[in-house]
Structure formats: structure tokens, C-alpha cells
Amino acid sequence: MAEKILTRKAIAYELGVSERTVSRHFKEGRLPGAFKLGGGTSPIRMREADLKKISSDSRSKR
């Protein structure tokens, strides 16, 4: 089964933040597992499994 890769919009929706916040967090290194497929203007992507790890980690810290 293929891994599901999420777009910046889907990442933002799952985290409950704006797409701009996702971009800022990516630039700051606060989204481990997020990547770009090409150069500086390519879109941000993230594996669904990596996003779930971040989501569960942030919930457990509350």
C-alpha cells in the first residue's frame, strides 16, 4: 500500500492552522518530516504518518 502524502493545505487543516503558519513552521524547522520535492518554490509535502506523530506528540504535552 502506498504512503499518503499530504499537501500544505491538508497539513494546515489537520493541525488547525493556516497554510501560511505551515510554511512558517516549515522554515523554522518545526515540522519534522516535512519536505519539498524540488527547489525553493516547490510545494511543502508531508507523509500522513509523520503528521500523526506530530499531532499525537502535541496533544500529549497539553
Rosetta blueprint (number, residue, H / E / L):
1 M L
2 A L
3 E L
4 K L
5 I E
6 L E
7 T E
8 R H
9 K H
10 A H
11 I H
12 A H
13 Y H
14 E H
15 L H
16 G L
17 V L
18 S L
19 E H
20 R H
21 T H
22 V H
23 S H
24 R H
25 H H
26 F H
27 K H
28 E L
29 G L
30 R L
31 L L
32 P L
33 G L
34 A L
35 F E
36 K E
37 L L
38 G L
39 G L
40 G L
41 T L
42 S L
43 P L
44 I E
45 R E
46 M E
47 R E
48 E H
49 A H
50 D H
51 L H
52 K H
53 K H
54 I H
55 S H
56 S H
57 D H
58 S H
59 R H
60 S H
61 K L
62 R L
